[in-house]
Amino acid sequence: MQNTSRRWRNVARRLADAVPALLLAAMFLAFIVQVFMRYVLNHPVGWTVELCVIAWLWVVLWGQSVSAREEDEIRFDIIYGAVRPKVRRVFRILFSLFIVGIYAASLPDVLSYISFMKIEKTAYMKIPFSYVFSVFAIFTAVTILRYGWILIKELRGQGPEDDNPDLTHVARKDFSE
């Protein structure tokens, strides 16, 4: 049973990671089409730019919320790395509470905006803007779930014992020298 669950999670992870890859491939192809149309045929087309902008929006928001792993995130950790693990745990709890609170408070407005944008369509491809911006609802919901899970793990004491063992010596170093 556990192998089946793990297998499904791996498949889901691969599919989630494939979305940004496919979108980047579409952006590259649209860029090549635009260069060919503009400089070879001397007939620029606008849909390629529109496709690139939409794909980039989806790459960034989908990639950060669904595809990115916690350990892949870039952090400014001068202070975080210099404190003891118990203080890091407090930081993770406070940050998770903050993120979950802010995003949960904004979710109804995000959904309202996406719903409102169904009346408008993109200029060239005539895609409803509600489809274009729906990735923001995915981003918001997945971020709430991700940081809610981090919060639950931290409150249970199941968070990482030490995020970066290489920085443990920094927390104990005496800076009075």
Buried (B, 14 or more C-beta within 10 A) or exposed (E): EEEEEEEEEEEEEEEBBEBBEEBBEBBEEBBEBBEEBEEEEEEEBEBBBBBBBBBEBBBBBBBBBBBBEEEEEEEEBEEBBBBEBEEBBEBBBEBBBEBBEBBBEBBEEBBEBBEEBEEEBBEEEEBBBBBBBBBBBBBBBBBBEBBBEBBEBBBEEEBBEEBBEEBBEBBEEEEEE
